[in-house]
Amino acid sequence: MNSAPQEAVFYILSAAIVIFSVMTVTTRRILRSATYLLFVLFATAGLYFQLNYSFLGAVQLVIYAGGIIILYVFSILLTTTDKDKVARLKNSKILAGVLTVLAGAALCVFITITHNFGPTRYVGDEVPMKVIGTALMGTEKYQYLLPFEAISLLLLACIIGGIIIARKR
């Protein structure tokens, strides 16, 4: 199997993620920021598909790239006007942001270097659907029902807040 095309696709998707992530946080128009975030989520789904995790790729496309971005766009359109722009940042805030990015990058590098990445149980094959379902809907260690419910409550609060702000105008 020739891995050169796969590596090329990986580097293209990774570059797209980095470029659109930077564009997401540096643009002055919030609707463009949501659009760039959509491209980041599409490229992330592409990485999942390249790793042969078709279930995670489909979830990434349907839930995040589809549902969450639509929610963001509706919230933005409900709460902003056409002339709203992000104000210019002061130099002290830019310096604090750069220092935070450097600290986060140092932390990621440290964790990556010190962590022992062992072999996975499902090499070369997809994880069975039953294992994914148990992990998503369980309440024990390494299971995600509580974070899923917390995120759904957070999104509900965002929707209600957006409606209240829109109704005041």
C-alpha positions as protocol buffer text, in pm:
chain_id: "A"
residue {
  index: 1
  type: MET
  ca { x: 0 y: 0 z: 0 }
}
residue {
  index: 2
  type: ASN
  ca { x: 140 y: 337 z: -103 }
}
residue {
  index: 3
  type: SER
  ca { x: 133 y: 581 z: 189 }
}
residue {
  index: 4
  type: ALA
  ca { x: 256 y: 889 z: 0 }
}
residue {
  index: 5
  type: PRO
  ca { x: -94 y: 995 z: -119 }
}
residue {
  index: 6
  type: GLN
  ca { x: -234 y: 933 z: 230 }
}
residue {
  index: 7
  type: GLU
  ca { x: 39 y: 1148 z: 382 }
}
residue {
  index: 8
  type: ALA
  ca { x: -31 y: 1421 z: 127 }
}
residue {
  index: 9
  type: VAL
  ca { x: -402 y: 1419 z: 212 }
}
residue {
  index: 10
  type: PHE
  ca { x: -314 y: 1426 z: 584 }
}
residue {
  index: 11
  type: TYR
  ca { x: -88 y: 1727 z: 541 }
}
residue {
  index: 12
  type: ILE
  ca { x: -345 y: 1909 z: 327 }
}
residue {
  index: 13
  type: LEU
  ca { x: -620 y: 1849 z: 584 }
}
residue {
  index: 14
  type: SER
  ca { x: -389 y: 1947 z: 869 }
}
residue {
  index: 15
  type: ALA
  ca { x: -287 y: 2266 z: 692 }
}
residue {
  index: 16
  type: ALA
  ca { x: -654 y: 2347 z: 628 }
}
residue {
  index: 17
  type: ILE
  ca { x: -732 y: 2295 z: 997 }
}
residue {
  index: 18
  type: VAL
  ca { x: -448 y: 2522 z: 1106 }
}
residue {
  index: 19
  type: ILE
  ca { x: -520 y: 2795 z: 850 }
}
residue {
  index: 20
  type: PHE
  ca { x: -896 y: 2804 z: 907 }
}
residue {
  index: 21
  type: SER
  ca { x: -851 y: 2787 z: 1286 }
}
residue {
  index: 22
  type: VAL
  ca { x: -632 y: 3095 z: 1275 }
}
residue {
  index: 23
  type: MET
  ca { x: -878 y: 3266 z: 1041 }
}
residue {
  index: 24
  type: THR
  ca { x: -1163 y: 3175 z: 1279 }
}
residue {
  index: 25
  type: VAL
  ca { x: -1012 y: 3364 z: 1570 }
}
residue {
  index: 26
  type: THR
  ca { x: -857 y: 3654 z: 1377 }
}
residue {
  index: 27
  type: THR
  ca { x: -1143 y: 3768 z: 1154 }
}
residue {
  index: 28
  type: ARG
  ca { x: -1335 y: 4076 z: 1259 }
}
residue {
  index: 29
  type: ARG
  ca { x: -1672 y: 3955 z: 1129 }
}
residue {
  index: 30
  type: ILE
  ca { x: -1845 y: 3695 z: 1341 }
}
residue {
  index: 31
  type: LEU
  ca { x: -2041 y: 3530 z: 1060 }
}
residue {
  index: 32
  type: ARG
  ca { x: -1717 y: 3470 z: 869 }
}
residue {
  index: 33
  type: SER
  ca { x: -1572 y: 3324 z: 1187 }
}
residue {
  index: 34
  type: ALA
  ca { x: -1855 y: 3069 z: 1202 }
}
residue {
  index: 35
  type: THR
  ca { x: -1796 y: 2986 z: 834 }
}
residue {
  index: 36
  type: TYR
  ca { x: -1425 y: 2927 z: 894 }
}
residue {
  index: 37
  type: LEU
  ca { x: -1514 y: 2708 z: 1192 }
}
residue {
  index: 38
  type: LEU
  ca { x: -1733 y: 2503 z: 958 }
}
residue {
  index: 39
  type: PHE
  ca { x: -1430 y: 2443 z: 733 }
}
residue {
  index: 40
  type: VAL
  ca { x: -1226 y: 2333 z: 1036 }
}
residue {
  index: 41
  type: LEU
  ca { x: -1496 y: 2082 z: 1129 }
}
residue {
  index: 42
  type: PHE
  ca { x: -1512 y: 1948 z: 771 }
}
residue {
  index: 43
  type: ALA
  ca { x: -1135 y: 1898 z: 764 }
}
residue {
  index: 44
  type: THR
  ca { x: -1149 y: 1723 z: 1102 }
}
residue {
  index: 45
  type: ALA
  ca { x: -1413 y: 1487 z: 964 }
}
residue {
  index: 46
  type: GLY
  ca { x: -1179 y: 1424 z: 670 }
}
residue {
  index: 47
  type: LEU
  ca { x: -908 y: 1317 z: 914 }
}
residue {
  index: 48
  type: TYR
  ca { x: -1151 y: 1078 z: 1083 }
}
residue {
  index: 49
  type: PHE
  ca { x: -1243 y: 925 z: 748 }
}
residue {
  index: 50
  type: GLN
  ca { x: -876 y: 893 z: 658 }
}
residue {
  index: 51
  type: LEU
  ca { x: -814 y: 705 z: 985 }
}
residue {
  index: 52
  type: ASN
  ca { x: -1096 y: 467 z: 888 }
}
residue {
  index: 53
  type: TYR
  ca { x: -1324 y: 589 z: 1168 }
}
residue {
  index: 54
  type: SER
  ca { x: -1628 y: 634 z: 948 }
}
residue {
  index: 55
  type: PHE
  ca { x: -1869 y: 651 z: 1244 }
}
residue {
  index: 56
  type: LEU
  ca { x: -1678 y: 939 z: 1407 }
}
residue {
  index: 57
  type: GLY
  ca { x: -1646 y: 1112 z: 1071 }
}
residue {
  index: 58
  type: ALA
  ca { x: -2020 y: 1088 z: 1012 }
}
residue {
  index: 59
  type: VAL
  ca { x: -2092 y: 1213 z: 1365 }
}
residue {
  index: 60
  type: GLN
  ca { x: -1852 y: 1503 z: 1307 }
}
residue {
  index: 61
  type: LEU
  ca { x: -2034 y: 1599 z: 988 }
}
residue {
  index: 62
  type: VAL
  ca { x: -2390 y: 1554 z: 1111 }
}
residue {
  index: 63
  type: ILE
  ca { x: -2367 y: 1681 z: 1469 }
}
residue {
  index: 64
  type: TYR
  ca { x: -2093 y: 1943 z: 1457 }
}
residue {
  index: 65
  type: ALA
  ca { x: -2064 y: 2061 z: 1099 }
}
residue {
  index: 66
  type: GLY
  ca { x: -2439 y: 2036 z: 1050 }
}
residue {
  index: 67
  type: GLY
  ca { x: -2625 y: 2101 z: 1371 }
}
residue {
  index: 68
  type: ILE
  ca { x: -2392 y: 2309 z: 1583 }
}
residue {
  index: 69
  type: ILE
  ca { x: -2285 y: 2545 z: 1305 }
}
residue {
  index: 70
  type: ILE
  ca { x: -2648 y: 2602 z: 1206 }
}
residue {
  index: 71
  type: LEU
  ca { x: -2721 y: 2683 z: 1571 }
}
residue {
  index: 72
  type: TYR
  ca { x: -2429 y: 2928 z: 1580 }
}
residue {
  index: 73
  type: VAL
  ca { x: -2533 y: 3096 z: 1257 }
}
residue {
  index: 74
  type: PHE
  ca { x: -2894 y: 3136 z: 1373 }
}
residue {
  index: 75
  type: SER
  ca { x: -2775 y: 3274 z: 1707 }
}
residue {
  index: 76
  type: ILE
  ca { x: -2543 y: 3519 z: 1532 }
}
residue {
  index: 77
  type: LEU
  ca { x: -2812 y: 3633 z: 1291 }
}
residue {
  index: 78
  type: LEU
  ca { x: -3060 y: 3677 z: 1577 }
}
residue {
  index: 79
  type: THR
  ca { x: -2832 y: 3882 z: 1798 }
}
residue {
  index: 80
  type: THR
  ca { x: -2615 y: 4096 z: 1568 }
}
residue {
  index: 81
  type: THR
  ca { x: -2669 y: 4368 z: 1315 }
}
residue {
  index: 82
  type: ASP
  ca { x: -2498 y: 4401 z: 979 }
}
residue {
  index: 83
  type: LYS
  ca { x: -2262 y: 4670 z: 1102 }
}
residue {
  index: 84
  type: ASP
  ca { x: -2134 y: 4490 z: 1413 }
}
residue {
  index: 85
  type: LYS
  ca { x: -1761 y: 4434 z: 1410 }
}
residue {
  index: 86
  type: VAL
  ca { x: -1523 y: 4315 z: 1674 }
}
residue {
  index: 87
  type: ALA
  ca { x: -1337 y: 4601 z: 1841 }
}
residue {
  index: 88
  type: ARG
  ca { x: -960 y: 4627 z: 1807 }
}
residue {
  index: 89
  type: LEU
  ca { x: -762 y: 4455 z: 2080 }
}
residue {
  index: 90
  type: LYS
  ca { x: -519 y: 4643 z: 2300 }
}
residue {
  index: 91
  type: ASN
  ca { x: -153 y: 4544 z: 2294 }
}
residue {
  index: 92
  type: SER
  ca { x: -173 y: 4405 z: 2647 }
}
residue {
  index: 93
  type: LYS
  ca { x: -453 y: 4168 z: 2546 }
}
residue {
  index: 94
  type: ILE
  ca { x: -259 y: 4056 z: 2238 }
}
residue {
  index: 95
  type: LEU
  ca { x: 45 y: 3988 z: 2457 }
}
residue {
  index: 96
  type: ALA
  ca { x: -170 y: 3794 z: 2705 }
}
residue {
  index: 97
  type: GLY
  ca { x: -316 y: 3591 z: 2417 }
}
residue {
  index: 98
  type: VAL
  ca { x: 27 y: 3510 z: 2276 }
}
residue {
  index: 99
  type: LEU
  ca { x: 152 y: 3405 z: 2620 }
}
residue {
  index: 100
  type: THR
  ca { x: -154 y: 3186 z: 2669 }
}
residue {
  index: 101
  type: VAL
  ca { x: -103 y: 3021 z: 2330 }
}
residue {
  index: 102
  type: LEU
  ca { x: 264 y: 2954 z: 2410 }
}
residue {
  index: 103
  type: ALA
  ca { x: 175 y: 2810 z: 2751 }
}
residue {
  index: 104
  type: GLY
  ca { x: -91 y: 2588 z: 2594 }
}
residue {
  index: 105
  type: ALA
  ca { x: 148 y: 2469 z: 2324 }
}
residue {
  index: 106
  type: ALA
  ca { x: 415 y: 2394 z: 2584 }
}
residue {
  index: 107
  type: LEU
  ca { x: 161 y: 2198 z: 2789 }
}
residue {
  index: 108
  type: CYS
  ca { x: 51 y: 1998 z: 2482 }
}
residue {
  index: 109
  type: VAL
  ca { x: 411 y: 1918 z: 2388 }
}
residue {
  index: 110
  type: PHE
  ca { x: 491 y: 1816 z: 2747 }
}
residue {
  index: 111
  type: ILE
  ca { x: 188 y: 1585 z: 2769 }
}
residue {
  index: 112
  type: THR
  ca { x: 262 y: 1434 z: 2427 }
}
residue {
  index: 113
  type: ILE
  ca { x: 625 y: 1364 z: 2517 }
}
residue {
  index: 114
  type: THR
  ca { x: 557 y: 1220 z: 2864 }
}
residue {
  index: 115
  type: HIS
  ca { x: 247 y: 1013 z: 2778 }
}
residue {
  index: 116
  type: ASN
  ca { x: 295 y: 646 z: 2696 }
}
residue {
  index: 117
  type: PHE
  ca { x: 78 y: 579 z: 2393 }
}
residue {
  index: 118
  type: GLY
  ca { x: 8 y: 207 z: 2406 }
}
residue {
  index: 119
  type: PRO
  ca { x: -137 y: -4 z: 2127 }
}
residue {
  index: 120
  type: THR
  ca { x: -511 y: 11 z: 2072 }
}
residue {
  index: 121
  type: ARG
  ca { x: -734 y: -290 z: 2109 }
}
residue {
  index: 122
  type: TYR
  ca { x: -890 y: -261 z: 1764 }
}
residue {
  index: 123
  type: VAL
  ca { x: -597 y: -241 z: 1524 }
}
residue {
  index: 124
  type: GLY
  ca { x: -692 y: -226 z: 1156 }
}
residue {
  index: 125
  type: ASP
  ca { x: -1065 y: -254 z: 1215 }
}
residue {
  index: 126
  type: GLU
  ca { x: -1339 y: -25 z: 1331 }
}
residue {
  index: 127
  type: VAL
  ca { x: -1453 y: -20 z: 1690 }
}
residue {
  index: 128
  type: PRO
  ca { x: -1773 y: -223 z: 1727 }
}
residue {
  index: 129
  type: MET
  ca { x: -2092 y: -17 z: 1749 }
}
residue {
  index: 130
  type: LYS
  ca { x: -2184 y: -173 z: 2084 }
}
residue {
  index: 131
  type: VAL
  ca { x: -1859 y: -46 z: 2240 }
}
residue {
  index: 132
  type: ILE
  ca { x: -1923 y: 306 z: 2106 }
}
residue {
  index: 133
  type: GLY
  ca { x: -2281 y: 304 z: 2235 }
}
residue {
  index: 134
  type: THR
  ca { x: -2175 y: 184 z: 2578 }
}
residue {
  index: 135
  type: ALA
  ca { x: -1903 y: 449 z: 2596 }
}
residue {
  index: 136
  type: LEU
  ca { x: -2137 y: 729 z: 2491 }
}
residue {
  index: 137
  type: MET
  ca { x: -2433 y: 641 z: 2709 }
}
residue {
  index: 138
  type: GLY
  ca { x: -2262 y: 501 z: 3018 }
}
residue {
  index: 139
  type: THR
  ca { x: -2209 y: 679 z: 3349 }
}
residue {
  index: 140
  type: GLU
  ca { x: -1891 y: 510 z: 3462 }
}
residue {
  index: 141
  type: LYS
  ca { x: -1527 y: 612 z: 3413 }
}
residue {
  index: 142
  type: TYR
  ca { x: -1444 y: 694 z: 3047 }
}
residue {
  index: 143
  type: GLN
  ca { x: -1811 y: 708 z: 2954 }
}
residue {
  index: 144
  type: TYR
  ca { x: -1974 y: 1026 z: 2830 }
}
residue {
  index: 145
  type: LEU
  ca { x: -2338 y: 1058 z: 2933 }
}
residue {
  index: 146
  type: LEU
  ca { x: -2277 y: 1336 z: 3188 }
}
residue {
  index: 147
  type: PRO
  ca { x: -2066 y: 1558 z: 2956 }
}
residue {
  index: 148
  type: PHE
  ca { x: -2319 y: 1504 z: 2676 }
}
residue {
  index: 149
  type: GLU
  ca { x: -2604 y: 1621 z: 2900 }
}
residue {
  index: 150
  type: ALA
  ca { x: -2400 y: 1918 z: 3027 }
}
residue {
  index: 151
  type: ILE
  ca { x: -2329 y: 2031 z: 2669 }
}
residue {
  index: 152
  type: SER
  ca { x: -2695 y: 1995 z: 2574 }
}
residue {
  index: 153
  type: LEU
  ca { x: -2797 y: 2213 z: 2871 }
}
residue {
  index: 154
  type: LEU
  ca { x: -2534 y: 2470 z: 2775 }
}
residue {
  index: 155
  type: LEU
  ca { x: -2664 y: 2483 z: 2418 }
}
residue {
  index: 156
  type: LEU
  ca { x: -3021 y: 2518 z: 2545 }
}
residue {
  index: 157
  type: ALA
  ca { x: -2913 y: 2808 z: 2766 }
}
residue {
  index: 158
  type: CYS
  ca { x: -2745 y: 2972 z: 2464 }
}
residue {
  index: 159
  type: ILE
  ca { x: -3060 y: 2939 z: 2256 }
}
residue {
  index: 160
  type: ILE
  ca { x: -3278 y: 3085 z: 2532 }
}
residue {
  index: 161
  type: GLY
  ca { x: -3028 y: 3369 z: 2587 }
}
residue {
  index: 162
  type: GLY
  ca { x: -3024 y: 3448 z: 2216 }
}
residue {
  index: 163
  type: ILE
  ca { x: -3402 y: 3459 z: 2202 }
}
residue {
  index: 164
  type: ILE
  ca { x: -3421 y: 3687 z: 2506 }
}
residue {
  index: 165
  type: ILE
  ca { x: -3160 y: 3924 z: 2360 }
}
residue {
  index: 166
  type: ALA
  ca { x: -3339 y: 3926 z: 2024 }
}
residue {
  index: 167
  type: ARG
  ca { x: -3677 y: 3998 z: 2182 }
}
residue {
  index: 168
  type: LYS
  ca { x: -3540 y: 4300 z: 2374 }
}
residue {
  index: 169
  type: ARG
  ca { x: -3459 y: 4474 z: 2046 }
}
